[in-house]
Amino acid sequence: MRPNVDTRILALALARMVDALANSFLVVVLPLYIGSQLVSMPSFVGTTLSFGPVGIPLSTELLIGIVLSLFGFLNSLSQPFTGSLSDRTGRRRVFLLTGLALVAVGSAGYLVFTDYGSILVMRALQGIGAAFTIPVTVALVNELSGEDERGGNFGLFNTFRLLGFGTGPLVAGGVVTAGPYSLAGVELSGFDAAFLVAVVGAAVSFVLIVLLIEDPERTDSEAADDISLSVRNPDGSGLDPVFALGVATVVMALSIAMYAPLANVINERLDQGTFLFSVQFGATVLANVVFQYPIGRLSDRYGRRPFLVGGFVLLLPTTLAQGFVQTPGLMILARFLQGVAVAAVFAPSLALAGDLAKAGQSGSTLSILTMGFGLGVAIGALFSGVLVGFGFAVPFVAATALGAVGLLLVYTQVGETVDVDGGGGGGSPAPAGGD
C-alpha cells in the first residue's frame, strides 16, 4: 500500500511540528522554572487546605499542576466553540494564525513577568491560542484525506507533531542547563533562552501557514448547520462512538500528562538530573513518532478497532509500572512502551471520528477528540499534583484504574467504519461487539 500524501498535509504537519517543539519546551521548562527561586510564589505555599478530615498540601507541585492544567482546561473546553465556528465560516487559515499569535505573545510574556500570578495569565492566553489552532488543523487534515488514506494521513501528521513535541524536552533540558547566554550583549538565563525558543517556534509556524496554507474550497451546502454533541448513539443503543472515543481519549491523555508536574519529585526519587527526566518525558513521545504513521496506515487496511483495543490493553501496565520503578532506565522503558500504546490509540481514533464526520462538520466532530486530549492533559496535570501528596505511586494506580474504564468503553461502544479488506467503507460503524 503505497503512501500518497497531499503536500498540503505535509505543510500542516511541518508547521505543527515547529509549534509543538516550542510548546513542549514549556511543558518541561515551566515546572523547573516555577520550582526554582526565580519565581515569586504565593505566601500560602507550604500550608495545607483542609476539608474536614482530608487535607490537601498546597505544595509547589500542586501549583505547577495548576499552571499546566489551566492551559489544558481552557484549550480543551474552548475547542468545540472554535471548531464549530470554523465550520460555519469556512475560515480555517485565520483561526490558525490567530491562535499562533496568541501562543507567541504568551511565550514572550514569560520573559517579562516573574510572579506566579502572571505566569498563570500567560499560560491561560496560550491555552486560548491553542484552542484556535488544534481543531482547525485536524479538520484540514480530515478534509484533505480520502477514507482509505485517513489513518495514514493522521498518523503522518501526528508523527511530525510528536517529533517536535518529543525533541523539545531533550533540547529544553540542554538549553536550561547550558545557560546563561549572551545575545547581542544581553544576558539571558537558561530559562529565558527556552522561552525565546518558544516565541521563535510560534513565529516560524505562523510564517509557514501564511506561505503554504489556503482555506479549502467549499460550497454553502457544506456548511455545518446543525452541530451538536451526541451522547447516545443515534443509530442504535449505547453511546455515540465519537463521544465514547472522546471520553477514552481523556483517560489516555491523563495517563501521559501526569508525568511533567512531578519533575522535581521524580528526579529526587530516582536520584537523577534534568537531562534524564527530559529523556524519560521524551521517550513516550519518541514511541509515538516511530509508530504513529505505520499504525495509522495499518488501520486503513485492517480497521480501527483492533488497534484501539490493543493500545488500551498495553496502556494499563505501562502506566502502573511508572509508580513503582526504581531506576532511570526502567522509567525510560516504561515511558517508551506507554508511548507505543498511545500511538495505537490516537491516529485510529482521529481517523474513525473523521470517517463519521458529516460534510462541513470536521472541525466540530474532531474537536470532541482534541478536546478530550486537552482535557485529559489538564486533568492529569492537576490529578498528579493532588494525589502525589498521598504517596508517589497513588497517581499512577488511579490512572491505571481509569484506563480500565477507557478500555471498557472502546471495547463495548466503538465499532468499525472502514472496509477491513482495504476499501473505504464509511457510513455507520459496525456493532462494537464484532468485526
N, C-alpha and C positions, 0 to 999 in steps of 0.2 A: 504494500500500500504506500505509494509514493506521495510524500507531502507536497501540497500545492498551497503555499502560503501567500496571502494577499500582502503586498508591500505596505499597505496602509496599516495592517495589523502589526507588521514589524516596526513601523514608525511609532505606533501607540505603545508597543512593548518597550521600545528603546527609551521613549520619554518617561514611561512609568518606572523603568529601571533606575534612571538617574534620580528621579524624585524619591523612590523607595530607599536608595542608598543614603540620600540626605536625611530622610526621616529616621532611618534605623540608627544613624549617629545619635539622634536624640534619645531613642529608647534605651541605649546603653549609657550615654553621657549624662542624661538628666538625673538618674538615681545616684551616680557618683558625685555629680555637681551638688545636688541638694544635701547629700551626706557629708560634704566637705565643710570647711569652715568659711567658705566664701559667700554662702547664702545666709541672709538674716532670717532666722526661723522664729515662729510664734513662741510666745512665752509659755504656752501650755504644754509644749513638748516635754515628755518625760512623766507627765501625770497620767492618771487613769480615769476614764469615763465610766461611771458606774450605772448599771441598770439593775437595781435590786441586788441579787447575789452575783450577777455577772458583771465583770469589769473588763473594759477594752482598753489596753495600754495605748496611749496617744504617743506612739513612737515615731521616730524618723521614718522607719519602713512604712508605717501606715500613711504618713504624709506623702511619701514617694508614690505609694499606690494611688492616692487621691489624684495626684498630678497626672499620672499615666492613664487612670481610668476616666478622668474628665474628658480627655481627648476622645476616647472611645465612645463615651456616652453621647457627647454632642455630635460626633461623626456619625454614629450608627442611627441615632434617633432622628437625625435630620435627613438621612438618605431617602426615605420614602417620599418626602416632600420634594427634594431636589430631583430625584429620579422621575417623579410624576410630572413635575413642571417641565423638565427637559423633553419628556414625551409629548406633552401638549404643545410646546412651542417648536419642537424640532431643532432647537438651538443647542447642539452638543458642544460645539467649539467654544462658545462664550462661557459656558459653565466651567469647562476645563481651565480656561485662562483665569477666570475669577478665582477659582479655588487655589491655583498655584500662586497667584499674587498674595492671597491671604496667608498661605503657608510661609512664603518668603518673609512677609512682614513680621509674622510671629517669631521666626528664627532670628531675625535681626534684633528683635526686642530682647532676647537673652543677652546680647552684647551690651545692652544699656542698663537693664534693671537687674538688681541682685537680691531683692527681697522675695520671700516665698509667695506673697500675695500677687506680685507682678508676674511671677513665673506661672501661676495658675491662670492669669488672664491671657498670657501669650499662648499657653497650651490650648486654652479654650478657642482662641482665634484660629489656631491651626486645625483644631477639630472641625470647626465650621468649614474651613477651606477644604479639608479632605472630603466632606460631605458633598461638595460641588463636583469633585473630580472622580470619585470612585464609581458610583453607579453609572455615570455617563460614559466612562471609559469601557466598562464591561458591556454596556448596551451597544456601543460601537462595535466591539469585537463580535457580539452576537449577531448584529445586523449585517456584518460583512462575511458571515460564515454560513455555509450550507449545512444541512443536518448531518451529512456523512463526514464532515470535517470539523464540526463544532468542538468536540472534545479535544482534538489535536490543537486547534487554534487557542482554546482557553489554556491548554497545557503549555503551549509556547509562550503565551502572554504571561502566565504565572511564572514560568521559568525565568524570563527576563526580569520580572518584578522582584522575584525572590533572589535572583542573582545579585541585584542591587541591595536588597534588604539583608542578604547574608554576608555580602562583602563589607557593608557598612560597619557592623560591630567589630570585625577584625581590624579594619583601618582605624576606627574610632579609638580603640584601646591604645594603638600605637601613637595616634595623634595626641591624645591626652597625656600619655606617659612621656613623650619626647619634648613637651613644652618646657619652658616658654619659648616663644619665637619673636623674631624681629621682622616686621613687614613695613617697608618704606619708612623706617625709623620709628615705627610704633611697636611697643612691646605688647605681645599677645600671650596670654596664658594658654595652656593646652586646651582648656575648656573654651576659651574664646575662639581658638582656631577651629575647633569642632563645630561651633555654632556658625562660623563663617562658611565652612564647607556646606552646611545645610542650606544657607542662603544661596550659595552659588548653584547647588543642585536644583533647587526650585526654579532659579532663573534659567538654567540650561533647558529644563523641561518646558518652560514657558516658550522659549525660542523655538524648540523643536515642534511644538504644537502649532505655533504661528506659521512656520515654514512648510510643514508637511501634512497637516490635517485640515480637511474641509468638512462641513456638515454634509451628511449623505442626502441624496435627492429623495424626496418623499412627496406624496400627494395628500390632499386634505382627508381622503378616506382612510388613510393610515393613522391619523391622529388618534390618540387614546382618549375616548370619550367617557368610558366607564371604568375607572381604575379603583379597585378596592382590594382589601386584604381578605382572602378567603381562608377561614379556619377549617371548615368542614369541606370534604370532597364533594363538589357539585355533581360528579358523575357516579357516586356510589357512597357506601358507608365509610366511616373513618375520617381521618384528617386529610385536608388538601395536601398533596405530596410536596408542593413547594413550601408550604408552611411547615410541614414536618422536617424538611431539609433545613429550613431556617433555624428551627429550634435545635436540631442536631449540630448545626454549624456553630451556634452559641457555645455548646458544650465543647466542641473540638477546639475552638479558639481560646476558650477559657483555660484549657489544659496546657496550652503552649505559652499563654501570656502570663502565667503565674511566676515565671522564672525571673524576669527582669527586675521587679521590685525587691527581690530577695538577694540582690547582688552582694551587698555587704555581709549578710548572714551566711551566704553560700561560700564566699571567699574565706571567711573565718572558719567555717565548719570543715572545709576541705584543705585549709592551710595553703591557699593559692593566691595569686595576684590578679590584677585586672585583665592581663592578656589571656590567661587560661579561662577566665569567666567569659571573655569575648568569644573564644573558640567554642566553648560549650553552647553559648547562645546561638552562634552561627551554625553549629552542627545541624540543628533542626532545619534551618533554612537551606543549608547545603544539600541535604537529602531531598528537599523539595525541588531544588534546582535540577538535580540529577534525574528525578523520577517523574516530575510533573508531565513533561511532554510525552514520553513513551506511554505512560498510563493513560493520558488523555487520548492518544491515538488508539490504544487498545480498547478503550471504552467505546470508540466509534465503531469498532468491529464486533466486539463481544458483548456490548451492553454496559450500562452504567452501574447497575445494581451490584454485581459481584465485587466490584472494586470498592463501592461504598460500604458494603457489609464487611469485607476483608480489612479495610482500613480501620474501621472502628474496633474490630477484634484485636488488631495489633496495638491500637491506641491505649487500651486498658493497662496491659502490663508495663509498657514503656513509660507511662505516666506514673504509675505506682512506684516503679524502681527508683525514680529520682528522689523520693523521700527517704530512701534507705541506703543508697550507695555511699561509700566512704572514701573513694579516691577520685581525683580529677579525671583519670582515664575512663573509669566506668561511667562517670557522669556524661562524658562526651559520647560514649557508645549509646547510652540510654536516650540522649537527646537526638542522636542521628536516627535511631530506629523510630523514635516518635515522629520525626520528620517524614520518614517513609510512609507512616500511617496517614499523616495529614495529606501527603501527595496523592494517596489512593482515594481520598475523600473529596478534595477540593475541586479539581478540574472536572471530574464526572458530575459533581453537584451542580456546578455552574452550567455545564453542558445540558444536563437534564432540565434545569429551570429554563434554559434557552429553548429547548425542544418544546416546552409547554407554553412559552410566551406567545401571546397573540400579536398580530401585526400592529406596530406602533406602540407596543407596551413593554418593550425590552427593558427600559430603564426602571419601570415600576416593578416588574416581576423579578428581575435580577437584584434589585435593591433589597429584596427580602433576605437574600443570602448575604450580600455585602453588609447589610445592616446587622445580620446575625453574627457575622465575623467581628465587626467592630464592637458590637455589644458584648460579645464573649471576651474580647481583649480588655474592654473596660471593666467588666465584672471580675475577670481573672486577676487584674492588677490590684483591685480593691480586696478581692477574696483572699489573696495570699497575704496581703498586708495585715488583715484582721486575724486570720487563722494561725499565722506563724507564731503569734503570741501564746498559743496553747500547745506548741510543740512543732519542731521543724517538719515532721512527716505529715502533720494534720492536713495542710492544704492539698498535698498530693493524694492522700487517701480519699478526701472528699471529692476531688476532681475525678478520680477513678470511678467512684460511685455514680457521679453524674454522667460519665462516659458510658456506663452500662445503660443508662436511660436513653442516651443518644443511639446506641446500638439497637435497642428495642424499637425505637421509633423508625429507624431506617429499615429494619428487617420486616416490620409489620405494616408500614404505611407507604413505602416507596416501591413502585414497580418500574418496569422498563418503558422507554419511549422510543427506542430505535430498533431496527431490524438487526438481530444479532448475527445475521449472515453477511452484514456489511452494508446493506442499503439503508437509506434514511427512512425510518418508519414514521416518526412524528405522531401527532394526534394524542389521544388519551393514553395514559400509561396502562400497562397490563396489570392485573391484580398482583398485589405485593407478595402474595404467598407463593407464587410460582413463576417459572421462567417461560 
